[in-house]
Amino acid sequence: MTLTLSAVLLFALASVVAVKTRASNAGAAVVLFLFGFFTAGTGAYGPIRDLVASFVRFLSQLG
C-alpha cells in the first residue's frame, strides 16, 4: 500500500509545529520558506493573493 502526501501538506504541518513551538532557528525559517514556495506553485496562489489584497483594501479604508 502506497501513501502519497503532497509537499504542501507536509510543509503546512511542519509550519504549524514551528509556529506553535515558537521555533526561531534556521530550520524553522527554511520550513516556512518552503511552505510558501510550494503553496505559491499550487492553485492556492490565486485565492491567497486575493485574500491578502482584500485585507489590504480593508485596512486602507479604515484609515
N, CA, C and O atoms as a Tripos MOL2 file, in Angstrom:
@<TRIPOS>MOLECULE
protein
  252   251    63     0     0
PROTEIN
NO_CHARGES

@<TRIPOS>ATOM
      1 N           0.8470   -1.1740    0.0000 N.3       1 MET1
      2 CA          0.0000    0.0000    0.0000 C.3       1 MET1
      3 C           0.8980    1.2440    0.0000 C.2       1 MET1
      4 O           1.8290    1.3540    0.7980 O.2       1 MET1
      5 N           0.6050    2.1520   -0.8880 N.am      2 THR2
      6 CA          1.3840    3.3770   -1.0120 C.3       2 THR2
      7 C           0.5580    4.5560   -0.5390 C.2       2 THR2
      8 O          -0.5990    4.7160   -0.9280 O.2       2 THR2
      9 N           1.1580    5.3720    0.2970 N.am      3 LEU3
     10 CA          0.5100    6.5790    0.7930 C.3       3 LEU3
     11 C           1.2250    7.7780    0.1880 C.2       3 LEU3
     12 O           2.4430    7.9090    0.3080 O.2       3 LEU3
     13 N           0.4740    8.6390   -0.4530 N.am      4 THR4
     14 CA          1.0580    9.8080   -1.0950 C.3       4 THR4
     15 C           0.5590   11.0720   -0.3980 C.2       4 THR4
     16 O          -0.6450   11.2750   -0.2440 O.2       4 THR4
     17 N           1.4950   11.9090    0.0170 N.am      5 LEU5
     18 CA          1.1810   13.2050    0.6130 C.3       5 LEU5
     19 C           1.8640   14.2880   -0.2060 C.2       5 LEU5
     20 O           2.9740   14.1050   -0.7060 O.2       5 LEU5
     21 N           1.1910   15.4020   -0.3320 N.am      6 SER6
     22 CA          1.8080   16.4860   -1.0860 C.3       6 SER6
     23 C           2.8140   17.2290   -0.2160 C.2       6 SER6
     24 O           2.7270   17.2190    1.0120 O.2       6 SER6
     25 N           3.7630   17.8680   -0.8730 N.am      7 ALA7
     26 CA          4.7690   18.6530   -0.1610 C.3       7 ALA7
     27 C           4.1160   19.8210    0.5700 C.2       7 ALA7
     28 O           4.5710   20.2150    1.6430 O.2       7 ALA7
     29 N           3.0560   20.3720   -0.0030 N.am      8 VAL8
     30 CA          2.3710   21.4940    0.6350 C.3       8 VAL8
     31 C           1.7910   21.0560    1.9760 C.2       8 VAL8
     32 O           1.8940   21.7750    2.9700 O.2       8 VAL8
     33 N           1.1850   19.8800    1.9970 N.am      9 LEU9
     34 CA          0.6140   19.3850    3.2430 C.3       9 LEU9
     35 C           1.6920   19.1320    4.2920 C.2       9 LEU9
     36 O           1.5220   19.4820    5.4600 O.2       9 LEU9
     37 N           2.7850   18.5320    3.8820 N.am     10 LEU10
     38 CA          3.8680   18.2570    4.8230 C.3      10 LEU10
     39 C           4.4810   19.5400    5.3820 C.2      10 LEU10
     40 O           4.7190   19.6500    6.5850 O.2      10 LEU10
     41 N           4.7330   20.5040    4.5040 N.am     11 PHE11
     42 CA          5.3050   21.7620    4.9770 C.3      11 PHE11
     43 C           4.2980   22.5640    5.7930 C.2      11 PHE11
     44 O           4.6900   23.3140    6.6870 O.2      11 PHE11
     45 N           3.0080   22.4200    5.5000 N.am     12 ALA12
     46 CA          1.9860   23.0920    6.3100 C.3      12 ALA12
     47 C           2.0010   22.5520    7.7320 C.2      12 ALA12
     48 O           1.9670   23.3190    8.6940 O.2      12 ALA12
     49 N           2.0530   21.2370    7.8630 N.am     13 LEU13
     50 CA          2.1100   20.6380    9.1940 C.3      13 LEU13
     51 C           3.3800   21.0520    9.9340 C.2      13 LEU13
     52 O           3.3330   21.3750   11.1210 O.2      13 LEU13
     53 N           4.5080   21.0420    9.2340 N.am     14 ALA14
     54 CA          5.7680   21.4460    9.8570 C.3      14 ALA14
     55 C           5.7380   22.9280   10.2360 C.2      14 ALA14
     56 O           6.3040   23.3160   11.2580 O.2      14 ALA14
     57 N           5.0860   23.7520    9.4250 N.am     15 SER15
     58 CA          4.9850   25.1820    9.7310 C.3      15 SER15
     59 C           4.1320   25.4210   10.9710 C.2      15 SER15
     60 O           4.4590   26.2660   11.8040 O.2      15 SER15
     61 N           3.0390   24.6750   11.0890 N.am     16 VAL16
     62 CA          2.1810   24.8050   12.2700 C.3      16 VAL16
     63 C           2.9630   24.4290   13.5230 C.2      16 VAL16
     64 O           2.8760   25.1110   14.5440 O.2      16 VAL16
     65 N           3.7240   23.3460   13.4420 N.am     17 VAL17
     66 CA          4.5300   22.9240   14.5890 C.3      17 VAL17
     67 C           5.5780   23.9950   14.9210 C.2      17 VAL17
     68 O           5.7900   24.3100   16.0920 O.2      17 VAL17
     69 N           6.2240   24.5480   13.9100 N.am     18 ALA18
     70 CA          7.2550   25.5710   14.1480 C.3      18 ALA18
     71 C           6.6600   26.8190   14.7920 C.2      18 ALA18
     72 O           7.2740   27.4190   15.6740 O.2      18 ALA18
     73 N           5.4770   27.2050   14.3540 N.am     19 VAL19
     74 CA          4.8510   28.4020   14.9170 C.3      19 VAL19
     75 C           4.3400   28.1260   16.3310 C.2      19 VAL19
     76 O           4.5050   28.9570   17.2240 O.2      19 VAL19
     77 N           3.7260   26.9700   16.5360 N.am     20 LYS20
     78 CA          3.1960   26.6320   17.8680 C.3      20 LYS20
     79 C           4.3070   26.5080   18.9150 C.2      20 LYS20
     80 O           4.1130   26.8810   20.0720 O.2      20 LYS20
     81 N           5.4600   25.9880   18.5140 N.am     21 THR21
     82 CA          6.5650   25.8400   19.4560 C.3      21 THR21
     83 C           7.4290   27.0860   19.5190 C.2      21 THR21
     84 O           8.4040   27.1380   20.2700 O.2      21 THR21
     85 N           7.0720   28.0850   18.7330 N.am     22 ARG22
     86 CA          7.8020   29.3590   18.6830 C.3      22 ARG22
     87 C           9.2750   29.1480   18.3570 C.2      22 ARG22
     88 O          10.1610   29.7790   18.9330 O.2      22 ARG22
     89 N           9.5030   28.2500   17.4260 N.am     23 ALA23
     90 CA         10.8750   27.9800   16.9870 C.3      23 ALA23
     91 C          11.3750   29.1690   16.1730 C.2      23 ALA23
     92 O          10.6940   29.6390   15.2620 O.2      23 ALA23
     93 N          12.5440   29.6400   16.5020 N.am     24 SER24
     94 CA         13.1130   30.7750   15.7700 C.3      24 SER24
     95 C          14.5510   30.4530   15.3830 C.2      24 SER24
     96 O          15.4870   31.1670   15.7410 O.2      24 SER24
     97 N          14.6950   29.3790   14.6560 N.am     25 ASN25
     98 CA         16.0310   28.9920   14.2070 C.3      25 ASN25
     99 C          16.0350   28.8760   12.6840 C.2      25 ASN25
    100 O          15.0120   29.1040   12.0380 O.2      25 ASN25
    101 N          17.1540   28.5310   12.1260 N.am     26 ALA26
    102 CA         17.2800   28.4570   10.6710 C.3      26 ALA26
    103 C          16.3840   27.3660   10.0970 C.2      26 ALA26
    104 O          15.8400   27.5340    9.0060 O.2      26 ALA26
    105 N          16.2210   26.2690   10.7970 N.am     27 GLY27
    106 CA         15.3690   25.1860   10.3080 C.3      27 GLY27
    107 C          13.9250   25.6200   10.1620 C.2      27 GLY27
    108 O          13.2740   25.2910    9.1710 O.2      27 GLY27
    109 N          13.4150   26.3610   11.1480 N.am     28 ALA28
    110 CA         12.0400   26.8560   11.0730 C.3      28 ALA28
    111 C          11.8860   27.8450    9.9260 C.2      28 ALA28
    112 O          10.8610   27.8560    9.2440 O.2      28 ALA28
    113 N          12.8980   28.6720    9.7140 N.am     29 ALA29
    114 CA         12.8450   29.6360    8.6100 C.3      29 ALA29
    115 C          12.7980   28.9250    7.2600 C.2      29 ALA29
    116 O          12.0600   29.3310    6.3620 O.2      29 ALA29
    117 N          13.5780   27.8770    7.1260 N.am     30 VAL30
    118 CA         13.5880   27.1150    5.8700 C.3      30 VAL30
    119 C          12.2460   26.4370    5.6590 C.2      30 VAL30
    120 O          11.7330   26.4300    4.5400 O.2      30 VAL30
    121 N          11.6660   25.8680    6.7080 N.am     31 VAL31
    122 CA         10.3620   25.2000    6.5910 C.3      31 VAL31
    123 C           9.2980   26.1990    6.1630 C.2      31 VAL31
    124 O           8.4970   25.9110    5.2740 O.2      31 VAL31
    125 N           9.2840   27.3680    6.7880 N.am     32 LEU32
    126 CA          8.2960   28.3800    6.4270 C.3      32 LEU32
    127 C           8.5010   28.8890    5.0080 C.2      32 LEU32
    128 O           7.5300   29.1190    4.2860 O.2      32 LEU32
    129 N           9.7490   29.0660    4.6030 N.am     33 PHE33
    130 CA         10.0340   29.4880    3.2400 C.3      33 PHE33
    131 C           9.5490   28.4420    2.2330 C.2      33 PHE33
    132 O           8.9040   28.7800    1.2400 O.2      33 PHE33
    133 N           9.8620   27.1800    2.4940 N.am     34 LEU34
    134 CA          9.4540   26.1230    1.5640 C.3      34 LEU34
    135 C           7.9420   25.9660    1.5180 C.2      34 LEU34
    136 O           7.3810   25.6840    0.4590 O.2      34 LEU34
    137 N           7.2780   26.1450    2.6500 N.am     35 PHE35
    138 CA          5.8190   26.0980    2.6470 C.3      35 PHE35
    139 C           5.2550   27.1900    1.7390 C.2      35 PHE35
    140 O           4.3570   26.9390    0.9360 O.2      35 PHE35
    141 N           5.7860   28.3930    1.8720 N.am     36 GLY36
    142 CA          5.3370   29.4840    0.9970 C.3      36 GLY36
    143 C           5.6540   29.2240   -0.4620 C.2      36 GLY36
    144 O           4.8460   29.5190   -1.3440 O.2      36 GLY36
    145 N           6.8230   28.6760   -0.7130 N.am     37 PHE37
    146 CA          7.2310   28.3860   -2.0860 C.3      37 PHE37
    147 C           6.3200   27.3460   -2.7270 C.2      37 PHE37
    148 O           5.8680   27.5270   -3.8570 O.2      37 PHE37
    149 N           6.0490   26.2660   -2.0160 N.am     38 PHE38
    150 CA          5.2030   25.2250   -2.5740 C.3      38 PHE38
    151 C           3.7410   25.6500   -2.6480 C.2      38 PHE38
    152 O           3.0230   25.2220   -3.5520 O.2      38 PHE38
    153 N           3.2930   26.4750   -1.7270 N.am     39 THR39
    154 CA          1.9270   26.9760   -1.7760 C.3      39 THR39
    155 C           1.7320   27.8800   -2.9920 C.2      39 THR39
    156 O           0.6870   27.8390   -3.6410 O.2      39 THR39
    157 N           2.7300   28.6850   -3.2920 N.am     40 ALA40
    158 CA          2.6330   29.5920   -4.4400 C.3      40 ALA40
    159 C           2.5820   28.8230   -5.7510 C.2      40 ALA40
    160 O           2.0260   29.3150   -6.7330 O.2      40 ALA40
    161 N           3.1490   27.6340   -5.7820 N.am     41 GLY41
    162 CA          3.1560   26.8480   -7.0120 C.3      41 GLY41
    163 C           1.8950   26.0350   -7.2120 C.2      41 GLY41
    164 O           1.7980   25.3000   -8.1950 O.2      41 GLY41
    165 N           0.9200   26.1380   -6.3120 N.am     42 THR42
    166 CA         -0.3100   25.3760   -6.4350 C.3      42 THR42
    167 C          -1.4390   26.2900   -6.8760 C.2      42 THR42
    168 O          -1.2350   27.4800   -7.1160 O.2      42 THR42
    169 N          -2.6050   25.7320   -6.9760 N.am     43 GLY43
    170 CA         -3.7870   26.5110   -7.3200 C.3      43 GLY43
    171 C          -4.2220   27.4280   -6.1890 C.2      43 GLY43
    172 O          -5.1160   28.2530   -6.3740 O.2      43 GLY43
    173 N          -3.6070   27.2980   -5.0230 N.am     44 ALA44
    174 CA         -3.9590   28.1380   -3.8770 C.3      44 ALA44
    175 C          -3.3850   29.5380   -4.0020 C.2      44 ALA44
    176 O          -3.7380   30.4200   -3.2190 O.2      44 ALA44
    177 N          -2.5120   29.7580   -4.9650 N.am     45 TYR45
    178 CA         -1.8730   31.0720   -5.0980 C.3      45 TYR45
    179 C          -2.9060   32.1730   -5.3370 C.2      45 TYR45
    180 O          -2.8690   33.2160   -4.6830 O.2      45 TYR45
    181 N          -3.8130   31.9440   -6.2590 N.am     46 GLY46
    182 CA         -4.8150   32.9610   -6.6000 C.3      46 GLY46
    183 C          -5.6910   33.3530   -5.4230 C.2      46 GLY46
    184 O          -5.8000   34.5400   -5.1170 O.2      46 GLY46
    185 N          -6.3240   32.3880   -4.7490 N.am     47 PRO47
    186 CA         -7.1650   32.7600   -3.6010 C.3      47 PRO47
    187 C          -6.3930   33.4140   -2.4610 C.2      47 PRO47
    188 O          -6.9140   34.3150   -1.8030 O.2      47 PRO47
    189 N          -5.1690   32.9800   -2.2200 N.am     48 ILE48
    190 CA         -4.3680   33.5930   -1.1510 C.3      48 ILE48
    191 C          -4.0380   35.0340   -1.5180 C.2      48 ILE48
    192 O          -4.1280   35.9270   -0.6750 O.2      48 ILE48
    193 N          -3.6560   35.2640   -2.7700 N.am     49 ARG49
    194 CA         -3.3560   36.6200   -3.2250 C.3      49 ARG49
    195 C          -4.5950   37.5060   -3.1180 C.2      49 ARG49
    196 O          -4.4980   38.6560   -2.6900 O.2      49 ARG49
    197 N          -5.7560   36.9820   -3.5020 N.am     50 ASP50
    198 CA         -6.9920   37.7490   -3.4100 C.3      50 ASP50
    199 C          -7.3540   38.0650   -1.9610 C.2      50 ASP50
    200 O          -7.8200   39.1640   -1.6600 O.2      50 ASP50
    201 N          -7.1390   37.1020   -1.0630 N.am     51 LEU51
    202 CA         -7.4270   37.3180    0.3530 C.3      51 LEU51
    203 C          -6.5480   38.4140    0.9290 C.2      51 LEU51
    204 O          -7.0300   39.2820    1.6570 O.2      51 LEU51
    205 N          -5.2630   38.3800    0.6080 N.am     52 VAL52
    206 CA         -4.3390   39.4050    1.1060 C.3      52 VAL52
    207 C          -4.7010   40.7670    0.5230 C.2      52 VAL52
    208 O          -4.6630   41.7730    1.2320 O.2      52 VAL52
    209 N          -5.0490   40.8080   -0.7590 N.am     53 ALA53
    210 CA         -5.4250   42.0820   -1.3890 C.3      53 ALA53
    211 C          -6.6910   42.6480   -0.7480 C.2      53 ALA53
    212 O          -6.7930   43.8570   -0.5360 O.2      53 ALA53
    213 N          -7.6510   41.7820   -0.4400 N.am     54 SER54
    214 CA         -8.8790   42.2360    0.2150 C.3      54 SER54
    215 C          -8.5870   42.7820    1.6050 C.2      54 SER54
    216 O          -9.1590   43.7930    2.0140 O.2      54 SER54
    217 N          -7.6970   42.1130    2.3300 N.am     55 PHE55
    218 CA         -7.3380   42.5780    3.6670 C.3      55 PHE55
    219 C          -6.6450   43.9320    3.6120 C.2      55 PHE55
    220 O          -6.8920   44.7930    4.4560 O.2      55 PHE55
    221 N          -5.7870   44.1200    2.6310 N.am     56 VAL56
    222 CA         -5.0900   45.4120    2.4790 C.3      56 VAL56
    223 C          -6.0840   46.5040    2.1290 C.2      56 VAL56
    224 O          -5.9890   47.6160    2.6480 O.2      56 VAL56
    225 N          -7.0380   46.2020    1.2560 N.am     57 ARG57
    226 CA         -8.0720   47.2070    0.9240 C.3      57 ARG57
    227 C          -8.8930   47.5580    2.1620 C.2      57 ARG57
    228 O          -9.2260   48.7230    2.3830 O.2      57 ARG57
    229 N          -9.2200   46.5420    2.9710 N.am     58 PHE58
    230 CA         -9.9590   46.7670    4.2190 C.3      58 PHE58
    231 C          -9.1910   47.6910    5.1510 C.2      58 PHE58
    232 O          -9.7520   48.6340    5.7090 O.2      58 PHE58
    233 N          -7.9060   47.4120    5.3130 N.am     59 LEU59
    234 CA         -7.0850   48.2450    6.1940 C.3      59 LEU59
    235 C          -6.9620   49.6720    5.6640 C.2      59 LEU59
    236 O          -6.9470   50.6230    6.4450 O.2      59 LEU59
    237 N          -6.8740   49.8240    4.3530 N.am     60 SER60
    238 CA         -6.7320   51.1830    3.7990 C.3      60 SER60
    239 C          -8.0260   51.9770    3.9530 C.2      60 SER60
    240 O          -7.9820   53.2040    4.0440 O.2      60 SER60
    241 N          -9.1620   51.3130    3.9840 N.am     61 GLN61
    242 CA        -10.4220   52.0190    4.1610 C.3      61 GLN61
    243 C         -10.6870   52.4120    5.6090 C.2      61 GLN61
    244 O         -11.4970   53.2990    5.8770 O.2      61 GLN61
    245 N         -10.0020   51.7510    6.5460 N.am     62 LEU62
    246 CA        -10.1690   52.1080    7.9590 C.3      62 LEU62
    247 C          -9.5450   53.4580    8.2780 C.2      62 LEU62
    248 O         -10.0690   54.2190    9.0910 O.2      62 LEU62
    249 N          -8.4140   53.7520    7.6270 N.am     63 GLY63
    250 CA         -7.6770   54.9690    7.9640 C.3      63 GLY63
    251 C          -8.0310   56.0870    7.1320 C.2      63 GLY63
    252 O          -7.4900   57.1790    7.3010 O.2      63 GLY63
@<TRIPOS>BOND
     1     1     2 1
     2     2     3 1
     3     3     4 2
     4     3     5 am
     5     5     6 1
     6     6     7 1
     7     7     8 2
     8     7     9 am
     9     9    10 1
    10    10    11 1
    11    11    12 2
    12    11    13 am
    13    13    14 1
    14    14    15 1
    15    15    16 2
    16    15    17 am
    17    17    18 1
    18    18    19 1
    19    19    20 2
    20    19    21 am
    21    21    22 1
    22    22    23 1
    23    23    24 2
    24    23    25 am
    25    25    26 1
    26    26    27 1
    27    27    28 2
    28    27    29 am
    29    29    30 1
    30    30    31 1
    31    31    32 2
    32    31    33 am
    33    33    34 1
    34    34    35 1
    35    35    36 2
    36    35    37 am
    37    37    38 1
    38    38    39 1
    39    39    40 2
    40    39    41 am
    41    41    42 1
    42    42    43 1
    43    43    44 2
    44    43    45 am
    45    45    46 1
    46    46    47 1
    47    47    48 2
    48    47    49 am
    49    49    50 1
    50    50    51 1
    51    51    52 2
    52    51    53 am
    53    53    54 1
    54    54    55 1
    55    55    56 2
    56    55    57 am
    57    57    58 1
    58    58    59 1
    59    59    60 2
    60    59    61 am
    61    61    62 1
    62    62    63 1
    63    63    64 2
    64    63    65 am
    65    65    66 1
    66    66    67 1
    67    67    68 2
    68    67    69 am
    69    69    70 1
    70    70    71 1
    71    71    72 2
    72    71    73 am
    73    73    74 1
    74    74    75 1
    75    75    76 2
    76    75    77 am
    77    77    78 1
    78    78    79 1
    79    79    80 2
    80    79    81 am
    81    81    82 1
    82    82    83 1
    83    83    84 2
    84    83    85 am
    85    85    86 1
    86    86    87 1
    87    87    88 2
    88    87    89 am
    89    89    90 1
    90    90    91 1
    91    91    92 2
    92    91    93 am
    93    93    94 1
    94    94    95 1
    95    95    96 2
    96    95    97 am
    97    97    98 1
    98    98    99 1
    99    99   100 2
   100    99   101 am
   101   101   102 1
   102   102   103 1
   103   103   104 2
   104   103   105 am
   105   105   106 1
   106   106   107 1
   107   107   108 2
   108   107   109 am
   109   109   110 1
   110   110   111 1
   111   111   112 2
   112   111   113 am
   113   113   114 1
   114   114   115 1
   115   115   116 2
   116   115   117 am
   117   117   118 1
   118   118   119 1
   119   119   120 2
   120   119   121 am
   121   121   122 1
   122   122   123 1
   123   123   124 2
   124   123   125 am
   125   125   126 1
   126   126   127 1
   127   127   128 2
   128   127   129 am
   129   129   130 1
   130   130   131 1
   131   131   132 2
   132   131   133 am
   133   133   134 1
   134   134   135 1
   135   135   136 2
   136   135   137 am
   137   137   138 1
   138   138   139 1
   139   139   140 2
   140   139   141 am
   141   141   142 1
   142   142   143 1
   143   143   144 2
   144   143   145 am
   145   145   146 1
   146   146   147 1
   147   147   148 2
   148   147   149 am
   149   149   150 1
   150   150   151 1
   151   151   152 2
   152   151   153 am
   153   153   154 1
   154   154   155 1
   155   155   156 2
   156   155   157 am
   157   157   158 1
   158   158   159 1
   159   159   160 2
   160   159   161 am
   161   161   162 1
   162   162   163 1
   163   163   164 2
   164   163   165 am
   165   165   166 1
   166   166   167 1
   167   167   168 2
   168   167   169 am
   169   169   170 1
   170   170   171 1
   171   171   172 2
   172   171   173 am
   173   173   174 1
   174   174   175 1
   175   175   176 2
   176   175   177 am
   177   177   178 1
   178   178   179 1
   179   179   180 2
   180   179   181 am
   181   181   182 1
   182   182   183 1
   183   183   184 2
   184   183   185 am
   185   185   186 1
   186   186   187 1
   187   187   188 2
   188   187   189 am
   189   189   190 1
   190   190   191 1
   191   191   192 2
   192   191   193 am
   193   193   194 1
   194   194   195 1
   195   195   196 2
   196   195   197 am
   197   197   198 1
   198   198   199 1
   199   199   200 2
   200   199   201 am
   201   201   202 1
   202   202   203 1
   203   203   204 2
   204   203   205 am
   205   205   206 1
   206   206   207 1
   207   207   208 2
   208   207   209 am
   209   209   210 1
   210   210   211 1
   211   211   212 2
   212   211   213 am
   213   213   214 1
   214   214   215 1
   215   215   216 2
   216   215   217 am
   217   217   218 1
   218   218   219 1
   219   219   220 2
   220   219   221 am
   221   221   222 1
   222   222   223 1
   223   223   224 2
   224   223   225 am
   225   225   226 1
   226   226   227 1
   227   227   228 2
   228   227   229 am
   229   229   230 1
   230   230   231 1
   231   231   232 2
   232   231   233 am
   233   233   234 1
   234   234   235 1
   235   235   236 2
   236   235   237 am
   237   237   238 1
   238   238   239 1
   239   239   240 2
   240   239   241 am
   241   241   242 1
   242   242   243 1
   243   243   244 2
   244   243   245 am
   245   245   246 1
   246   246   247 1
   247   247   248 2
   248   247   249 am
   249   249   250 1
   250   250   251 1
   251   251   252 2
@<TRIPOS>SUBSTRUCTURE
     1 MET1         2 RESIDUE 1 A MET
     2 THR2         6 RESIDUE 1 A THR
     3 LEU3        10 RESIDUE 1 A LEU
     4 THR4        14 RESIDUE 1 A THR
     5 LEU5        18 RESIDUE 1 A LEU
     6 SER6        22 RESIDUE 1 A SER
     7 ALA7        26 RESIDUE 1 A ALA
     8 VAL8        30 RESIDUE 1 A VAL
     9 LEU9        34 RESIDUE 1 A LEU
    10 LEU10       38 RESIDUE 1 A LEU
    11 PHE11       42 RESIDUE 1 A PHE
    12 ALA12       46 RESIDUE 1 A ALA
    13 LEU13       50 RESIDUE 1 A LEU
    14 ALA14       54 RESIDUE 1 A ALA
    15 SER15       58 RESIDUE 1 A SER
    16 VAL16       62 RESIDUE 1 A VAL
    17 VAL17       66 RESIDUE 1 A VAL
    18 ALA18       70 RESIDUE 1 A ALA
    19 VAL19       74 RESIDUE 1 A VAL
    20 LYS20       78 RESIDUE 1 A LYS
    21 THR21       82 RESIDUE 1 A THR
    22 ARG22       86 RESIDUE 1 A ARG
    23 ALA23       90 RESIDUE 1 A ALA
    24 SER24       94 RESIDUE 1 A SER
    25 ASN25       98 RESIDUE 1 A ASN
    26 ALA26      102 RESIDUE 1 A ALA
    27 GLY27      106 RESIDUE 1 A GLY
    28 ALA28      110 RESIDUE 1 A ALA
    29 ALA29      114 RESIDUE 1 A ALA
    30 VAL30      118 RESIDUE 1 A VAL
    31 VAL31      122 RESIDUE 1 A VAL
    32 LEU32      126 RESIDUE 1 A LEU
    33 PHE33      130 RESIDUE 1 A PHE
    34 LEU34      134 RESIDUE 1 A LEU
    35 PHE35      138 RESIDUE 1 A PHE
    36 GLY36      142 RESIDUE 1 A GLY
    37 PHE37      146 RESIDUE 1 A PHE
    38 PHE38      150 RESIDUE 1 A PHE
    39 THR39      154 RESIDUE 1 A THR
    40 ALA40      158 RESIDUE 1 A ALA
    41 GLY41      162 RESIDUE 1 A GLY
    42 THR42      166 RESIDUE 1 A THR
    43 GLY43      170 RESIDUE 1 A GLY
    44 ALA44      174 RESIDUE 1 A ALA
    45 TYR45      178 RESIDUE 1 A TYR
    46 GLY46      182 RESIDUE 1 A GLY
    47 PRO47      186 RESIDUE 1 A PRO
    48 ILE48      190 RESIDUE 1 A ILE
    49 ARG49      194 RESIDUE 1 A ARG
    50 ASP50      198 RESIDUE 1 A ASP
    51 LEU51      202 RESIDUE 1 A LEU
    52 VAL52      206 RESIDUE 1 A VAL
    53 ALA53      210 RESIDUE 1 A ALA
    54 SER54      214 RESIDUE 1 A SER
    55 PHE55      218 RESIDUE 1 A PHE
    56 VAL56      222 RESIDUE 1 A VAL
    57 ARG57      226 RESIDUE 1 A ARG
    58 PHE58      230 RESIDUE 1 A PHE
    59 LEU59      234 RESIDUE 1 A LEU
    60 SER60      238 RESIDUE 1 A SER
    61 GLN61      242 RESIDUE 1 A GLN
    62 LEU62      246 RESIDUE 1 A LEU
    63 GLY63      250 RESIDUE 1 A GLY
